[in-house]
Amino acid sequence: MDEQIKHYQSKLEFETDSWDLKVALESGENILVIDARSSDAYQQEHIPGAINIPHRTMSEETTNHLDRTALVVTYCDGIGCNASTKGAMKMAKLGFRVKELIGGLDWWKRDGYKTNSSDATKSNACGC
């Protein structure tokens, strides 16, 4: 039983869903949402307020301007993309407190939340 509790506690410690993220953002919690996909994918569509730091470019230099007291939430396209996992791991290695958004942009939209988009008819390729 203890192993199960540890497992679920760990998931909640390192993952968040779109509803919890939306509520936290609306309540003004100190959260930095990072789109870990390519710049092209971010330009096509992203979560409002998110910044784009492709996971391949995450480093001390590209993150030194970020608030280290903020909770970082990384995301990508969804369950078929692992850019958010790669980004979360890199940000954690850089010393940030991190959670990964379960389901990414796909589940954010499925929950009915708005996105910023350059053209909704374009394909939203992962760009991982």
Phi and psi in degrees as GROMACS dihedral restraints (atoms count N, CA, C in turn):
[ dihedral_restraints ]
;  ai    aj    ak    al  type     phi  dphi    fc
    3     4     5     6     1   -60.6    20    10
    4     5     6     7     1   -36.9    20    10
    6     7     8     9     1   -64.6    20    10
    7     8     9    10     1   -39.5    20    10
    9    10    11    12     1   -63.2    20    10
   10    11    12    13     1   -46.7    20    10
   12    13    14    15     1   -60.5    20    10
   13    14    15    16     1   -44.2    20    10
   15    16    17    18     1   -60.9    20    10
   16    17    18    19     1   -42.0    20    10
   18    19    20    21     1   -60.3    20    10
   19    20    21    22     1   -51.9    20    10
   21    22    23    24     1   -69.9    20    10
   22    23    24    25     1   -35.0    20    10
   24    25    26    27     1   -63.9    20    10
   25    26    27    28     1   -41.2    20    10
   27    28    29    30     1   -64.0    20    10
   28    29    30    31     1   -43.1    20    10
   30    31    32    33     1   -58.2    20    10
   31    32    33    34     1   -46.4    20    10
   33    34    35    36     1   -68.7    20    10
   34    35    36    37     1   -27.3    20    10
   36    37    38    39     1   -73.1    20    10
   37    38    39    40     1   -29.9    20    10
   39    40    41    42     1  -116.9    20    10
   40    41    42    43     1    -0.6    20    10
   42    43    44    45     1  -132.5    20    10
   43    44    45    46     1   153.6    20    10
   45    46    47    48     1  -140.5    20    10
   46    47    48    49     1   159.5    20    10
   48    49    50    51     1  -108.4    20    10
   49    50    51    52     1   171.8    20    10
   51    52    53    54     1   -64.3    20    10
   52    53    54    55     1   -36.1    20    10
   54    55    56    57     1   -64.1    20    10
   55    56    57    58     1   -48.9    20    10
   57    58    59    60     1   -62.1    20    10
   58    59    60    61     1   -39.3    20    10
   60    61    62    63     1   -64.7    20    10
   61    62    63    64     1   -45.7    20    10
   63    64    65    66     1   -59.5    20    10
   64    65    66    67     1   -45.9    20    10
   66    67    68    69     1   -62.4    20    10
   67    68    69    70     1   -43.7    20    10
   69    70    71    72     1   -64.2    20    10
   70    71    72    73     1   -41.5    20    10
   72    73    74    75     1   -65.6    20    10
   73    74    75    76     1   -43.1    20    10
   75    76    77    78     1   -66.6    20    10
   76    77    78    79     1   -28.5    20    10
   78    79    80    81     1   -86.4    20    10
   79    80    81    82     1     0.2    20    10
   81    82    83    84     1    82.9    20    10
   82    83    84    85     1    17.1    20    10
   84    85    86    87     1   -61.8    20    10
   85    86    87    88     1   151.7    20    10
   87    88    89    90     1   -78.2    20    10
   88    89    90    91     1    87.7    20    10
   90    91    92    93     1  -126.9    20    10
   91    92    93    94     1   136.0    20    10
   93    94    95    96     1  -113.8    20    10
   94    95    96    97     1   113.5    20    10
   96    97    98    99     1   -93.0    20    10
   97    98    99   100     1   123.8    20    10
   99   100   101   102     1  -117.9    20    10
  100   101   102   103     1   122.1    20    10
  102   103   104   105     1   -83.9    20    10
  103   104   105   106     1   113.6    20    10
  105   106   107   108     1   -91.6    20    10
  106   107   108   109     1     8.8    20    10
  108   109   110   111     1   -83.7    20    10
  109   110   111   112     1  -177.2    20    10
  111   112   113   114     1   -66.3    20    10
  112   113   114   115     1   160.7    20    10
  114   115   116   117     1   -61.5    20    10
  115   116   117   118     1   -37.5    20    10
  117   118   119   120     1   -62.8    20    10
  118   119   120   121     1   -45.4    20    10
  120   121   122   123     1   -63.3    20    10
  121   122   123   124     1   -41.5    20    10
  123   124   125   126     1   -61.5    20    10
  124   125   126   127     1   -43.9    20    10
  126   127   128   129     1   -62.6    20    10
  127   128   129   130     1   -33.9    20    10
  129   130   131   132     1   -68.0    20    10
  130   131   132   133     1   -43.1    20    10
  132   133   134   135     1  -169.2    20    10
  133   134   135   136     1   138.0    20    10
  135   136   137   138     1  -156.5    20    10
  136   137   138   139     1   167.2    20    10
  138   139   140   141     1   -71.6    20    10
  139   140   141   142     1   132.1    20    10
  141   142   143   144     1   -56.0    20    10
  142   143   144   145     1   134.8    20    10
  144   145   146   147     1    87.0    20    10
  145   146   147   148     1   -11.1    20    10
  147   148   149   150     1   -72.5    20    10
  148   149   150   151     1   148.8    20    10
  150   151   152   153     1  -107.8    20    10
  151   152   153   154     1   157.5    20    10
  153   154   155   156     1  -106.9    20    10
  154   155   156   157     1   117.1    20    10
  156   157   158   159     1  -133.3    20    10
  157   158   159   160     1    96.2    20    10
  159   160   161   162     1   -54.1    20    10
  160   161   162   163     1   137.3    20    10
  162   163   164   165     1   -54.7    20    10
  163   164   165   166     1   -32.3    20    10
  165   166   167   168     1   -67.3    20    10
  166   167   168   169     1   -19.6    20    10
  168   169   170   171     1  -106.2    20    10
  169   170   171   172     1     1.3    20    10
  171   172   173   174     1   -68.9    20    10
  172   173   174   175     1   125.2    20    10
  174   175   176   177     1  -158.8    20    10
  175   176   177   178     1   175.5    20    10
  177   178   179   180     1   -55.4    20    10
  178   179   180   181     1   -42.4    20    10
  180   181   182   183     1   -67.1    20    10
  181   182   183   184     1   -41.5    20    10
  183   184   185   186     1   -83.2    20    10
  184   185   186   187     1    -8.5    20    10
  186   187   188   189     1  -119.8    20    10
  187   188   189   190     1     1.2    20    10
  189   190   191   192     1   -66.6    20    10
  190   191   192   193     1   -17.3    20    10
  192   193   194   195     1   -88.3    20    10
  193   194   195   196     1    -4.8    20    10
  195   196   197   198     1   -82.8    20    10
  196   197   198   199     1   150.3    20    10
  198   199   200   201     1   -70.9    20    10
  199   200   201   202     1   113.4    20    10
  201   202   203   204     1   -76.5    20    10
  202   203   204   205     1    -9.8    20    10
  204   205   206   207     1   -88.0    20    10
  205   206   207   208     1   -13.0    20    10
  207   208   209   210     1   -76.6    20    10
  208   209   210   211     1   151.0    20    10
  210   211   212   213     1   -79.9    20    10
  211   212   213   214     1   125.3    20    10
  213   214   215   216     1   -92.5    20    10
  214   215   216   217     1   130.2    20    10
  216   217   218   219     1  -118.4    20    10
  217   218   219   220     1   116.8    20    10
  219   220   221   222     1   -97.1    20    10
  220   221   222   223     1   148.7    20    10
  222   223   224   225     1  -148.6    20    10
  223   224   225   226     1   164.7    20    10
  225   226   227   228     1  -140.4    20    10
  226   227   228   229     1  -152.2    20    10
  228   229   230   231     1   -67.8    20    10
  229   230   231   232     1   -43.9    20    10
  231   232   233   234     1   163.9    20    10
  232   233   234   235     1  -157.1    20    10
  234   235   236   237     1   -66.4    20    10
  235   236   237   238     1   -17.5    20    10
  237   238   239   240     1   -89.9    20    10
  238   239   240   241     1     6.3    20    10
  240   241   242   243     1  -129.3    20    10
  241   242   243   244     1   138.3    20    10
  243   244   245   246     1  -112.9    20    10
  244   245   246   247     1    17.4    20    10
  246   247   248   249     1   -62.0    20    10
  247   248   249   250     1   -35.4    20    10
  249   250   251   252     1   -67.3    20    10
  250   251   252   253     1   -37.2    20    10
  252   253   254   255     1   -67.5    20    10
  253   254   255   256     1   -45.8    20    10
  255   256   257   258     1   -61.8    20    10
  256   257   258   259     1   -41.6    20    10
  258   259   260   261     1   -66.3    20    10
  259   260   261   262     1   -42.2    20    10
  261   262   263   264     1   -61.8    20    10
  262   263   264   265     1   -42.6    20    10
  264   265   266   267     1   -64.3    20    10
  265   266   267   268     1   -44.3    20    10
  267   268   269   270     1   -64.3    20    10
  268   269   270   271     1   -43.1    20    10
  270   271   272   273     1   -65.5    20    10
  271   272   273   274     1   -37.7    20    10
  273   274   275   276     1   -64.6    20    10
  274   275   276   277     1   -42.1    20    10
  276   277   278   279     1   -63.2    20    10
  277   278   279   280     1   -27.9    20    10
  279   280   281   282     1   -83.7    20    10
  280   281   282   283     1     0.5    20    10
  282   283   284   285     1    96.9    20    10
  283   284   285   286     1    10.4    20    10
  285   286   287   288     1   -88.2    20    10
  286   287   288   289     1   153.3    20    10
  288   289   290   291     1   -86.1    20    10
  289   290   291   292     1   122.8    20    10
  291   292   293   294     1  -132.5    20    10
  292   293   294   295     1   144.8    20    10
  294   295   296   297     1  -130.8    20    10
  295   296   297   298     1   153.6    20    10
  297   298   299   300     1  -105.4    20    10
  298   299   300   301     1   137.0    20    10
  300   301   302   303     1   -80.1    20    10
  301   302   303   304     1   114.5    20    10
  303   304   305   306     1   -63.7    20    10
  304   305   306   307     1   128.9    20    10
  306   307   308   309     1    81.0    20    10
  307   308   309   310     1    -9.0    20    10
  309   310   311   312     1    54.4    20    10
  310   311   312   313     1  -149.6    20    10
  312   313   314   315     1   -61.1    20    10
  313   314   315   316     1   -35.3    20    10
  315   316   317   318     1   -58.6    20    10
  316   317   318   319     1   -51.3    20    10
  318   319   320   321     1   -73.9    20    10
  319   320   321   322     1   -29.0    20    10
  321   322   323   324     1   -56.3    20    10
  322   323   324   325     1   -47.4    20    10
  324   325   326   327     1   -71.1    20    10
  325   326   327   328     1   -38.0    20    10
  327   328   329   330     1   -61.0    20    10
  328   329   330   331     1   -31.6    20    10
  330   331   332   333     1   -79.2    20    10
  331   332   333   334     1     0.4    20    10
  333   334   335   336     1    87.9    20    10
  334   335   336   337     1    14.3    20    10
  336   337   338   339     1   -87.9    20    10
  337   338   339   340     1   145.4    20    10
  339   340   341   342     1   -72.2    20    10
  340   341   342   343     1   156.9    20    10
  342   343   344   345     1  -129.8    20    10
  343   344   345   346     1   162.8    20    10
  345   346   347   348     1   -96.1    20    10
  346   347   348   349     1   132.9    20    10
  348   349   350   351     1  -143.8    20    10
  349   350   351   352     1   139.8    20    10
  351   352   353   354     1   -82.9    20    10
  352   353   354   355     1   -31.7    20    10
  354   355   356   357     1  -165.7    20    10
  355   356   357   358     1   104.9    20    10
  357   358   359   360     1   -63.9    20    10
  358   359   360   361     1   -15.4    20    10
  360   361   362   363     1   -85.5    20    10
  361   362   363   364     1   -11.6    20    10
  363   364   365   366     1   -72.6    20    10
  364   365   366   367     1   153.7    20    10
  366   367   368   369     1   -68.8    20    10
  367   368   369   370     1   140.3    20    10
  369   370   371   372     1  -101.2    20    10
  370   371   372   373     1    67.3    20    10
  372   373   374   375     1   -64.5    20    10
  373   374   375   376     1   141.1    20    10
  375   376   377   378     1   -56.1    20    10
  376   377   378   379     1   -48.2    20    10
  378   379   380   381     1    66.2    20    10
  379   380   381   382     1    27.9    20    10
